[in-house]
Amino acid sequence: MKIRSLFFKPTNAHVLMLSFLLGVTSALLFGLQQALGSAENSVRPALAVAVLLQSTVTDDQARTLLTEAKSRDPEVLSVLYVSKAEALQEASKDPALSKSLMLLKENPLPASLIIRYSDRAWMERSEPAEPLKSLPEVQEIRWDAQARTIFRSLHQWRAWLLRLACFAVAMLVVWVFFGVYRFLALRAPLKPLAVQIIVGLTGGVVAAILWAYALRGVGMDASAFRPTGFSFLPLITGAAVAIACFGLGVYDTN
């Protein structure tokens, strides 16, 4: 069989088209996943809970409460104690507040605990610091509800895309398995399979070039959609599609 007849086959045209389309789709899915992850990480610093303590709470009592908050709640990642003196020092950096605070004889600012919770606490609880609400040492609990709403939305979208991507990968793996089975069942030589893989890689390369060009045309705002290992992702997809499609056409050994 001549090399030219191996390349110019109807089956290879389908392989080229599928490898290109699935290569772009894989880049899009993983790019969206990475972009949502970056957006989620940018919101996460705002997910902090400020627990304002009663004015009668001493530093020793506050540190005891800090230790209990860590030990009783497994969703607590870190706890930072801010004393009344530290709160006053931080507030004095604001020119608008410093003048008002200088007129007061006593420090009006309460001591507080800055608590960071796990993603699970922010996603599943109605209030992240719910176990602390009933404590007598606690005066008020503050956290950014808008940041939590944005974080939950991003997290849910990312989880949905991750499940979709895992399903797509599983289907492709099963498809590749059937391609390998057909190759072994037909007892085909390696040359037709190698040619088909080259065609699949070609489709993956075209997908990678066009996707990179499209992102470049959009500008820097689209840089987050370029997934890590992007150069290899469409190529791997194209090769997998080529193996999966092997044997679907009429196999001719003449």
KOLROKOL-326794 format. One record per residue (C-alpha): residue number from 1; residue in three letters; y negated, z negated, x negated. Coordinates in nm, 3 decimals, always signed. Layout:
# KOLROKOL-326794
<drenvo NUM ala <Y Z X>>
...
END
This chain:
# KOLROKOL-326794
<drenvo 1 met <+0.000 +0.000 +0.000>>
<drenvo 2 lys <-0.336 +0.098 -0.139>>
<drenvo 3 ile <-0.612 -0.157 -0.190>>
<drenvo 4 arg <-0.851 +0.048 +0.022>>
<drenvo 5 ser <-0.612 +0.045 +0.319>>
<drenvo 6 leu <-0.573 -0.330 +0.277>>
<drenvo 7 phe <-0.947 -0.396 +0.305>>
<drenvo 8 phe <-1.033 -0.146 +0.578>>
<drenvo 9 lys <-0.822 -0.284 +0.859>>
<drenvo 10 pro <-0.930 -0.386 +1.213>>
<drenvo 11 thr <-0.794 -0.736 +1.153>>
<drenvo 12 asn <-1.024 -0.786 +0.855>>
<drenvo 13 ala <-1.326 -0.697 +1.068>>
<drenvo 14 his <-1.231 -0.979 +1.306>>
<drenvo 15 val <-1.179 -1.214 +1.011>>
<drenvo 16 leu <-1.519 -1.124 +0.869>>
<drenvo 17 met <-1.690 -1.185 +1.203>>
<drenvo 18 leu <-1.511 -1.513 +1.274>>
<drenvo 19 ser <-1.563 -1.650 +0.923>>
<drenvo 20 phe <-1.934 -1.571 +0.948>>
<drenvo 21 leu <-1.976 -1.729 +1.293>>
<drenvo 22 leu <-1.770 -2.038 +1.217>>
<drenvo 23 gly <-1.937 -2.073 +0.877>>
<drenvo 24 val <-2.278 -2.085 +1.040>>
<drenvo 25 thr <-2.146 -2.324 +1.307>>
<drenvo 26 ser <-2.001 -2.564 +1.049>>
<drenvo 27 ala <-2.328 -2.563 +0.854>>
<drenvo 28 leu <-2.521 -2.628 +1.176>>
<drenvo 29 leu <-2.296 -2.918 +1.283>>
<drenvo 30 phe <-2.300 -3.091 +0.946>>
<drenvo 31 gly <-2.669 -3.021 +0.903>>
<drenvo 32 leu <-2.747 -3.180 +1.239>>
<drenvo 33 gln <-2.525 -3.474 +1.150>>
<drenvo 34 gln <-2.713 -3.528 +0.825>>
<drenvo 35 ala <-3.055 -3.482 +0.989>>
<drenvo 36 leu <-2.972 -3.739 +1.258>>
<drenvo 37 gly <-2.844 -3.976 +0.990>>
<drenvo 38 ser <-3.170 -3.942 +0.795>>
<drenvo 39 ala <-3.373 -4.004 +1.112>>
<drenvo 40 glu <-3.157 -4.307 +1.191>>
<drenvo 41 asn <-3.212 -4.450 +0.843>>
<drenvo 42 ser <-3.587 -4.401 +0.876>>
<drenvo 43 val <-3.589 -4.610 +1.195>>
<drenvo 44 arg <-3.358 -4.882 +1.063>>
<drenvo 45 pro <-3.629 -5.070 +0.861>>
<drenvo 46 ala <-3.809 -5.141 +1.191>>
<drenvo 47 leu <-3.497 -5.310 +1.329>>
<drenvo 48 ala <-3.585 -5.663 +1.228>>
<drenvo 49 val <-3.601 -5.970 +1.448>>
<drenvo 50 ala <-3.876 -6.227 +1.395>>
<drenvo 51 val <-3.770 -6.572 +1.515>>
<drenvo 52 leu <-4.080 -6.790 +1.543>>
<drenvo 53 leu <-3.999 -7.158 +1.499>>
<drenvo 54 gln <-4.157 -7.460 +1.664>>
<drenvo 55 ser <-4.445 -7.618 +1.476>>
<drenvo 56 thr <-4.249 -7.944 +1.444>>
<drenvo 57 val <-3.965 -7.780 +1.251>>
<drenvo 58 thr <-3.963 -7.881 +0.885>>
<drenvo 59 asp <-3.866 -7.659 +0.593>>
<drenvo 60 asp <-3.531 -7.838 +0.558>>
<drenvo 61 gln <-3.453 -7.790 +0.926>>
<drenvo 62 ala <-3.550 -7.424 +0.901>>
<drenvo 63 arg <-3.318 -7.369 +0.605>>
<drenvo 64 thr <-3.038 -7.542 +0.793>>
<drenvo 65 leu <-3.100 -7.309 +1.085>>
<drenvo 66 leu <-3.095 -7.014 +0.844>>
<drenvo 67 thr <-2.751 -7.115 +0.717>>
<drenvo 68 glu <-2.619 -7.167 +1.071>>
<drenvo 69 ala <-2.752 -6.828 +1.183>>
<drenvo 70 lys <-2.553 -6.660 +0.905>>
<drenvo 71 ser <-2.231 -6.854 +0.964>>
<drenvo 72 arg <-2.221 -6.850 +1.346>>
<drenvo 73 asp <-2.307 -6.485 +1.407>>
<drenvo 74 pro <-2.095 -6.227 +1.220>>
<drenvo 75 glu <-2.343 -5.951 +1.313>>
<drenvo 76 val <-2.617 -6.105 +1.096>>
<drenvo 77 leu <-2.665 -5.905 +0.776>>
<drenvo 78 ser <-2.948 -6.104 +0.616>>
<drenvo 79 val <-3.191 -6.383 +0.695>>
<drenvo 80 leu <-3.528 -6.438 +0.529>>
<drenvo 81 tyr <-3.720 -6.763 +0.577>>
<drenvo 82 val <-4.100 -6.737 +0.588>>
<drenvo 83 ser <-4.272 -7.076 +0.569>>
<drenvo 84 lys <-4.605 -7.157 +0.734>>
<drenvo 85 ala <-4.781 -7.139 +0.397>>
<drenvo 86 glu <-4.628 -6.798 +0.321>>
<drenvo 87 ala <-4.723 -6.672 +0.668>>
<drenvo 88 leu <-5.082 -6.786 +0.611>>
<drenvo 89 gln <-5.093 -6.623 +0.269>>
<drenvo 90 glu <-4.966 -6.294 +0.413>>
<drenvo 91 ala <-5.210 -6.305 +0.706>>
<drenvo 92 ser <-5.501 -6.374 +0.471>>
<drenvo 93 lys <-5.454 -6.029 +0.320>>
<drenvo 94 asp <-5.592 -5.881 +0.642>>
<drenvo 95 pro <-5.976 -5.891 +0.618>>
<drenvo 96 ala <-6.013 -5.919 +0.996>>
<drenvo 97 leu <-5.782 -6.221 +1.016>>
<drenvo 98 ser <-5.882 -6.397 +0.694>>
<drenvo 99 lys <-6.234 -6.478 +0.819>>
<drenvo 100 ser <-6.098 -6.633 +1.139>>
<drenvo 101 leu <-5.831 -6.832 +0.957>>
<drenvo 102 met <-6.086 -6.977 +0.713>>
<drenvo 103 leu <-6.273 -7.135 +1.004>>
<drenvo 104 leu <-5.966 -7.328 +1.118>>
<drenvo 105 lys <-5.887 -7.670 +0.976>>
<drenvo 106 glu <-5.511 -7.636 +1.013>>
<drenvo 107 asn <-5.270 -7.351 +0.964>>
<drenvo 108 pro <-5.197 -7.213 +1.315>>
<drenvo 109 leu <-4.919 -6.979 +1.204>>
<drenvo 110 pro <-4.558 -7.088 +1.265>>
<drenvo 111 ala <-4.272 -7.063 +1.022>>
<drenvo 112 ser <-4.026 -6.789 +1.104>>
<drenvo 113 leu <-3.691 -6.633 +1.026>>
<drenvo 114 ile <-3.671 -6.257 +0.966>>
<drenvo 115 ile <-3.319 -6.155 +1.063>>
<drenvo 116 arg <-3.152 -5.818 +1.020>>
<drenvo 117 tyr <-2.850 -5.742 +1.238>>
<drenvo 118 ser <-2.571 -5.488 +1.215>>
<drenvo 119 asp <-2.581 -5.162 +1.408>>
<drenvo 120 arg <-2.324 -5.303 +1.647>>
<drenvo 121 ala <-2.559 -5.581 +1.756>>
<drenvo 122 trp <-2.840 -5.336 +1.826>>
<drenvo 123 met <-2.608 -5.102 +2.017>>
<drenvo 124 glu <-2.405 -5.346 +2.228>>
<drenvo 125 arg <-2.625 -5.650 +2.292>>
<drenvo 126 ser <-2.906 -5.663 +2.546>>
<drenvo 127 glu <-3.098 -5.866 +2.285>>
<drenvo 128 pro <-2.986 -5.870 +1.920>>
<drenvo 129 ala <-3.075 -6.238 +1.867>>
<drenvo 130 glu <-2.928 -6.355 +2.198>>
<drenvo 131 pro <-2.728 -6.645 +2.041>>
<drenvo 132 leu <-3.054 -6.800 +1.913>>
<drenvo 133 lys <-3.245 -6.801 +2.243>>
<drenvo 134 ser <-3.116 -7.139 +2.358>>
<drenvo 135 leu <-3.189 -7.328 +2.035>>
<drenvo 136 pro <-3.460 -7.596 +2.068>>
<drenvo 137 glu <-3.608 -7.506 +1.727>>
<drenvo 138 val <-3.692 -7.155 +1.844>>
<drenvo 139 gln <-4.035 -7.093 +1.992>>
<drenvo 140 glu <-4.025 -6.717 +2.043>>
<drenvo 141 ile <-3.818 -6.415 +1.943>>
<drenvo 142 arg <-3.986 -6.081 +1.873>>
<drenvo 143 trp <-3.841 -5.738 +1.799>>
<drenvo 144 asp <-3.944 -5.377 +1.843>>
<drenvo 145 ala <-3.788 -5.251 +2.168>>
<drenvo 146 gln <-3.914 -4.895 +2.114>>
<drenvo 147 ala <-3.755 -4.875 +1.768>>
<drenvo 148 arg <-3.426 -4.997 +1.916>>
<drenvo 149 thr <-3.439 -4.731 +2.191>>
<drenvo 150 ile <-3.496 -4.454 +1.934>>
<drenvo 151 phe <-3.223 -4.591 +1.707>>
<drenvo 152 arg <-2.968 -4.612 +1.989>>
<drenvo 153 ser <-3.043 -4.257 +2.101>>
<drenvo 154 leu <-3.006 -4.119 +1.746>>
<drenvo 155 his <-2.691 -4.321 +1.686>>
<drenvo 156 gln <-2.527 -4.199 +2.007>>
<drenvo 157 trp <-2.611 -3.836 +1.933>>
<drenvo 158 arg <-2.476 -3.869 +1.580>>
<drenvo 159 ala <-2.154 -4.029 +1.707>>
<drenvo 160 trp <-2.110 -3.749 +1.962>>
<drenvo 161 leu <-2.164 -3.479 +1.697>>
<drenvo 162 leu <-1.922 -3.656 +1.463>>
<drenvo 163 arg <-1.651 -3.654 +1.729>>
<drenvo 164 leu <-1.721 -3.287 +1.800>>
<drenvo 165 ala <-1.702 -3.202 +1.427>>
<drenvo 166 cys <-1.376 -3.396 +1.386>>
<drenvo 167 phe <-1.227 -3.215 +1.685>>
<drenvo 168 ala <-1.334 -2.878 +1.543>>
<drenvo 169 val <-1.185 -2.961 +1.201>>
<drenvo 170 ala <-0.859 -3.073 +1.363>>
<drenvo 171 met <-0.836 -2.750 +1.563>>
<drenvo 172 leu <-0.905 -2.543 +1.250>>
<drenvo 173 val <-0.636 -2.732 +1.057>>
<drenvo 174 val <-0.383 -2.665 +1.334>>
<drenvo 175 trp <-0.490 -2.300 +1.340>>
<drenvo 176 val <-0.443 -2.275 +0.962>>
<drenvo 177 phe <-0.097 -2.429 +0.997>>
<drenvo 178 phe <+0.005 -2.151 +1.235>>
<drenvo 179 gly <-0.137 -1.892 +0.994>>
<drenvo 180 val <+0.072 -2.034 +0.711>>
<drenvo 181 tyr <+0.376 -2.038 +0.940>>
<drenvo 182 arg <+0.327 -1.670 +1.027>>
<drenvo 183 phe <+0.290 -1.586 +0.657>>
<drenvo 184 leu <+0.620 -1.757 +0.577>>
<drenvo 185 ala <+0.798 -1.620 +0.884>>
<drenvo 186 leu <+0.695 -1.260 +0.805>>
<drenvo 187 arg <+0.791 -1.310 +0.438>>
<drenvo 188 ala <+0.475 -1.120 +0.355>>
<drenvo 189 pro <+0.364 -1.052 -0.003>>
<drenvo 190 leu <+0.069 -1.242 -0.143>>
<drenvo 191 lys <-0.155 -0.937 -0.177>>
<drenvo 192 pro <-0.242 -0.895 +0.196>>
<drenvo 193 leu <-0.311 -1.269 +0.227>>
<drenvo 194 ala <-0.530 -1.266 -0.084>>
<drenvo 195 val <-0.727 -0.969 +0.049>>
<drenvo 196 gln <-0.778 -1.145 +0.382>>
<drenvo 197 ile <-0.896 -1.461 +0.207>>
<drenvo 198 ile <-1.146 -1.253 +0.008>>
<drenvo 199 val <-1.273 -1.109 +0.337>>
<drenvo 200 gly <-1.305 -1.462 +0.480>>
<drenvo 201 leu <-1.491 -1.582 +0.172>>
<drenvo 202 thr <-1.724 -1.283 +0.207>>
<drenvo 203 gly <-1.804 -1.385 +0.562>>
<drenvo 204 gly <-1.866 -1.742 +0.442>>
<drenvo 205 val <-2.099 -1.622 +0.166>>
<drenvo 206 val <-2.299 -1.412 +0.414>>
<drenvo 207 ala <-2.322 -1.713 +0.647>>
<drenvo 208 ala <-2.443 -1.936 +0.362>>
<drenvo 209 ile <-2.705 -1.685 +0.248>>
<drenvo 210 leu <-2.841 -1.620 +0.598>>
<drenvo 211 trp <-2.846 -1.990 +0.687>>
<drenvo 212 ala <-3.029 -2.081 +0.365>>
<drenvo 213 tyr <-3.274 -1.797 +0.422>>
<drenvo 214 ala <-3.335 -1.911 +0.780>>
<drenvo 215 leu <-3.406 -2.268 +0.667>>
<drenvo 216 arg <-3.633 -2.142 +0.393>>
<drenvo 217 gly <-3.830 -1.941 +0.648>>
<drenvo 218 val <-3.881 -2.250 +0.865>>
<drenvo 219 gly <-4.018 -2.449 +0.570>>
<drenvo 220 met <-3.978 -2.799 +0.431>>
<drenvo 221 asp <-3.939 -2.950 +0.778>>
<drenvo 222 ala <-3.591 -2.794 +0.799>>
<drenvo 223 ser <-3.471 -2.929 +0.465>>
<drenvo 224 ala <-3.286 -3.212 +0.640>>
<drenvo 225 phe <-3.061 -2.958 +0.810>>
<drenvo 226 arg <-2.918 -2.841 +0.476>>
<drenvo 227 pro <-2.601 -3.052 +0.448>>
<drenvo 228 thr <-2.471 -3.198 +0.125>>
<drenvo 229 gly <-2.229 -2.954 -0.038>>
<drenvo 230 phe <-2.375 -2.680 +0.179>>
<drenvo 231 ser <-2.292 -2.401 -0.066>>
<drenvo 232 phe <-1.919 -2.468 -0.031>>
<drenvo 233 leu <-1.897 -2.552 +0.340>>
<drenvo 234 pro <-1.916 -2.198 +0.488>>
<drenvo 235 leu <-1.689 -2.069 +0.208>>
<drenvo 236 ile <-1.420 -2.327 +0.286>>
<drenvo 237 thr <-1.450 -2.243 +0.655>>
<drenvo 238 gly <-1.424 -1.870 +0.583>>
<drenvo 239 ala <-1.111 -1.914 +0.371>>
<drenvo 240 ala <-0.952 -2.134 +0.638>>
<drenvo 241 val <-1.029 -1.876 +0.907>>
<drenvo 242 ala <-0.873 -1.601 +0.693>>
<drenvo 243 ile <-0.550 -1.796 +0.652>>
<drenvo 244 ala <-0.545 -1.890 +1.020>>
<drenvo 245 cys <-0.584 -1.527 +1.129>>
<drenvo 246 phe <-0.311 -1.394 +0.904>>
<drenvo 247 gly <-0.038 -1.212 +1.095>>
<drenvo 248 leu <-0.232 -1.176 +1.421>>
<drenvo 249 gly <-0.253 -0.799 +1.376>>
<drenvo 250 val <+0.030 -0.552 +1.340>>
<drenvo 251 tyr <+0.186 -0.605 +0.998>>
<drenvo 252 asp <+0.281 -0.284 +0.821>>
<drenvo 253 thr <+0.468 -0.291 +0.491>>
<drenvo 254 asn <+0.457 +0.087 +0.438>>
END
